[in-house]
Amino acid sequence: MSADPLSPPRPRTHSAVRSALILVSAAVAACSDDTSLPTGTDPIPMGDPVPELATEVIPNSWTTRARMPTARSGLVAVTVNGIVYAIGGWDGDPSTKVEAYNPGTSTLVAWTPKAPLPSARVNPNGAAGINGKIYVPGGTNAQGQATRSLYVYNVAGNYWIAKAQMPVATYGGAAAAMGGKLYVLATSAPSGPSTASSMRPEG
């Protein structure tokens, strides 16, 4: 049985995770040929229709839009070129699913499937878009273990590759893109302090 993503992995030691911030700078290098084949981009059939779907956005208000095809927790989301990408998470099991939402559509079927993650990830350290690519660092795997992985999604080509791993296995943090660099703030690790890393993507 897979670990519950809402219960983070237990530390391998009994020492408490210290509250510290370590800045590590690493250059991104090609890692392995770990890629997954692109999936189709046909719209995902929706279940029950959403009642009274809003056709226009009213400033400073909430509107109901097309539901996500897959109910998930522990996922990450990022917007690239106006499209929202929902990545990984927990849908009863650790998930590799990637689904994209186009807010410009007014139909009930606004989500499309994208190439899945190379490996399931729950609670990654956020996601960030840089130059038409989505970077997803860390997260827990199907065994509930924190990982050092850095998966990169090519939006135009609809495929994933693995890049240079992070210095520390972490999950549940955040990622941001600033000045062409990927910054990762990781708040949970198997042992040791919280960490922050920065890396400059290739290309």
Buried (B, 14 or more C-beta within 10 A) or exposed (E): EBBEBEEBBEBEEEEEBEEEEEEEEBEBEEBEEEBBEBBEEEBBEBEEEEEEBEEEEEEEEEEEBBBBBBEBEBBBBBEBEEBBBBBBBBBEEBBBBBBBBBEEEEEBBBBBBBBBBBBBBBBBBBBBBBEEBBBBBBBBBBEBBBBEBBBBBBBEEBBBBBBBBBBBBBBBBBBEBEEEBBBBBBBBBBBBBBBBBBBEBEE
